[in-house]
Amino acid sequence: EPWFLYALAGAGAYVATCAAVGACGADTAGGGRCGGCCLRVYAFAVTASLVAQTALAIAVFVNPGGYLVPPPDITGAEASAWRLIHANLSAVRWLAIALLGLQASSAAAATAIARNLASRRRRRRRRRGGSEYDSSDDDDDDDD
């Protein structure tokens, strides 16, 4: 069944793209507009990934039979993996919670860094421009 392989390849490509955009944003964070943009895109992508993972988890728990049946395992490794998961279910649950927390904190940190960069840019622009222009100072009609 090729859909399973395509789904795995698509998920891998998505994760690799998110990581590349996040790395680009972190690398160029102080150097211009690209860093803030990359960090915002990264935060959006990680948030979308979290929403998709949550939706998938809800779908699996609501309908354990599944909507899509994976291809049959001819090696027997799936049964071995399920035995390992059930034997260590408590650790697996905590690992899943920790990974979701790590992803959420990563998205929050990227958003915070992008906002910090934007505010730094605004402050730098204000400093370069000197005093800010106020249009109310142009009223020359009064002869005081």
HELIX and SHEET records of a PDB file:
HELIX    1   1 PRO A    2  ASP A   27  1                                  26    
HELIX    2   2 ARG A   33  VAL A   62  1                                  30    
HELIX    3   3 ALA A   77  ALA A   87  1                                  11    
HELIX    4   4 LEU A   89  GLY A  129  1                                  41    
HELIX    5   5 SER A  135  ASP A  138  5                                   4    
END                                                                             
